[in-house]
Amino acid sequence: MCRRIAHLDMDAFYASVELLRYPELRGSPVVIGGRSDQQPDILKDGCRRFARLRDYAGRGVITTATYEARVFGVSSGMGLMKAAQLAPDAILLPADFSAYRHYSRLFKAAVADIAPHIEDHGIDEIYIDLSELQDDVLTLAQRIKQAVRDSTELSCSIGVAPNKLLSKICSDLEKPDGLIILNLADIPRRIWPLSVSKISGIGPKATQKLAILEEVSHGIDERPVIVNSEPKSISRETTFERDLHVLHDRSVLSEIFTGLCADLAKDLQHKGYVAQTISIKVRYEDFRTITRDMTLSFPAADAVAIRRAAEECLRRTPLKHKLRLLGVRASSLSSGSTLHNMGMAQQAELPLTVLKA
């Protein structure tokens, strides 16, 4: 018996549930994410005023977005601040997971009445084994899609194939409201031309690595022979677990700053380099990032010189907002024939002139 495995994926599930609540947003770019206090306001005339993506500030990420928003390059998992640059006028709604769970239970119950062999694969997708059912695949898939729509007023996309891997790929090919039935004979035509990124779990980095491996497997290797390879810079940075205040958290910042300078000095000495330029990198709580640099009178690789130069850079850095990240970089590198480790200066805190708000 030939296996018939279906993958059912709800179309832009969270956003679609929200559109049931706010039907006036149909056809508009809508992003789900952010904070619960971003509920729409009810105006005197009874109309709703919705938050816009351009007004968002914070570290939230997109849960999902309507297809109208996705055309701007917005996607699930993207930071809302970055998405605001791509689609500033998109509507921003907070996630309501209690509502999503309710509709999830509805569509899964509707499918189970038709095809009980179900593997739950998340709040908005399931695998269904149709192998032992008597009806033809097209009829079954159409019945399932209609049952989902009748129970939730939402659409779904279904791919049916001989296995789970192929069915999941197929369910994504003709969204929204898609239906693809794939036989073994269809694989060379429908599947082989697709990017490897269509396989679940393979992201951008893995896609790039696999592309290189494909070339290697065909004996293609255009890499040049590099006689001398010198780094342009060496850096150390850290992102804090919480945003740090330049006054209230001065001792913590000072310890982190000193440690970064010490680690950078060790990296330089280990690799046999001295640096002519020292830079600092600061990222604020709103994700704005600035850098400052200083050219040394003489190349150095010791922690004292690095920290002293980095302090000078900090003095030229606005410190009125909380900090999210701090980094130190050495550049304009050259080989040092003799490096002396001068050790760390015994400084418990950064100077007040550096860390005053």
Buried (B, 14 or more C-beta within 10 A) or exposed (E): EEEBBBBBBBBBBBBBBBBEEBEEBEEBBBBBBBBEEBEBEEEEEEEEEBBBBEEBEBEBBBBBBBBBBBEBEBEBEBBBBEBBEBBEEBBBBBBBEEBBEEBBEBBBEBBBEBBEEBEEBEBBBBBBBBBEBEEEBEEBBBBBBEBBBEBBEBBBBBBBBBEBBBBBBBBBBEBBEBBBBBEEEBEEEBBEEEEEBBBEEBEEEEBEEBEEEEEEEEEEEEEEEEEEEEEEEBBBBBEBEEBBBBEEBBEEBBBBBBBBBBBBBBBBBEBEBBBBBBBBBBBBBBBEEEEBBBEBEEBBBBBBBBBBBBBBBBBEBEBEBBBBBBBBBBBBBEEBEEBEEEEBEEBEBBEEEBBEE
